[in-house]
Amino acid sequence: MTENAAARRSVMYGEKDLSSRSIFAGGFINYGYWEGIPLDRELSVDDRIASQRALYRNALRPLELRPEHRLLEVGCGRGRGSALALEEFGPAEVHGVDLLPVQVERAGQDNAAVAARFPGRLRYSQGSASELPLPAGSVDRIVSVEAIQHFPDLDGFAAEAARVARRPARLAVTSYFAPDRDVEAGRLAELLGSFADGMDYAHPVAALTDALAAHGFTGIEVTDIGRHVWPGFDTWLGQTEFRREWARNWLVAWERGLLGYYLITAALTEEEGATA
C-alpha cells in the first residue's frame, strides 16, 4: 500500500464517509447482490439496501454458522454486516475488524441497539487484515465482504486468517477481482479511477486462492456471481447523481472481461478427511 493511496482511502471512508452517499444507501458499503430484484423498473432505496444485505447473506450461508461459533468479519466498515450476521445467523459472537478507527467508532454507534439486545456478543476493533488483533485459534468462521480489494498483502491476510482460526474452520470472501493473471492493471486504471489512484488493487482471483492454499486452506471454491452484481449496481447508479460519472465503467469493465465478482470459500481442517 502506498502512503498516498492509504491517505486517500482514509479520507474516502473517513472524512467523506462513503457510506453516507446515495449509491450506498443504508450504511452498507457494497455493490449489492441483485438476484430476485427486478431491474426493469424504478429501483427504490429499499431495493438498494436489500441488495447489500443479500450480498452478506450470500457470503454467510456457506459458513454454516452454528450457535457455538465465533465469527470474525475482516474489513467490517460501519459494522452493519456484522450486526446482520448476529441477528439472522445467531453465532455465539461476532467480532468486526476494520483498519480505520473512525469506522470502528461508527460501527459501535450504529449498531448499539443490536449490541444491547445481544450483550457481549457483538464487538468491533481496529486492526489490519495482515495483523489481526485477535489471539491464535480464537474464531471458528471468517468472512470478508467487498474489502479485500483494499488489502495490499493477500499472503498476509491468508496467514492471519489461518492463525486466528480454530480448526475445523471455514472462510468466505466476496469481492471484485481480475478474472485472471493476464489482465493488465493499466487497462482497469483507464476505466476506473479507484484503480488509477491506488484505492483498489487489481488482484487476480487466483492470487487469493493460491495464498489460501499456501497457508493450509483446502476445499477452495470460486463462484462467479458477477451477473448478480454488476447489472443491478449499474442500474442503481443510473438513478443517482453519479449516473454521468466514471463509476458507470464498472459494468463496462465486467463486460470486457477485465473485472469479475466472486465468492471464494475455503476450509481449515483438523486433519485430512475432517470436515468443518
C-alpha positions, 0 to 999 in steps of 0.5 A: 500500500502506498502512503498516498493511496492509504491517505486517500482511502482514509479520507474516502471512508473517513472524512467523506464517509462513503457510506453516507452517499446515495449509491450506498444507501443504508450504511452498507458499503457494497455493490449489492447482490441483485438476484430476485430484484427486478431491474426493469423498473424504478429501483427504490432505496429499499431495493438498494439496501436489500441488495447489500444485505443479500450480498452478506447473506450470500457470503454467510450461508456457506459458513454454516454458522452454528450457535457455538461459533465465533465469527470474525468479519475482516474489513467490517466498515460501519459494522452493519454486516456484522450486526446482520450476521448476529441477528439472522445467523445467531453465532455465539459472537461476532467480532468486526475488524476494520483498519480505520478507527473512525469506522470502528467508532461508527460501527459501535454507534450504529449498531448499539441497539443490536449490541444491547439486545445481544450483550457481549456478543457483538464487538468491533476493533481496529486492526489490519487484515495482515495483523489481526488483533485477535489471539491464535485459534480464537474464531471458528468462521471468517468472512470478508465482504467487498474489502479485500480489494483494499488489502495490499498483502493477500499472503498476509491476510491468508496467514492471519486468517489461518492463525486466528482460526480454530480448526475445523474452520471455514472462510468466505470472501466476496469481492471484485477481482481480475478474472485472471493473471493476464489482465493488465492493471493499466487497462482497469486504471483507464476505466476506473479511477479507484484503480488509477489512484491506488484505492483498489488493487487489481488482484487476480482471483487466483492470487487469493486462492493460491495464498489460501492454499499456501497457508493450509486452506483446502476445499477452495471454491470460486463462484462467479456471481458477477451477473448478480452484481454488476447489472443491478449496481449499474442500474442503481447508479443510473438513478443517482447523481453519479449516473454521468460519472466514471463509476458507470465503467464498472459494468463496462469493465465486467463486460470486457472481461477485465473485472469479475465478482466472486465468492471464494470459500475455503476450509481449515481442517483438523486433519485430512478427511475432517470436515468443518 
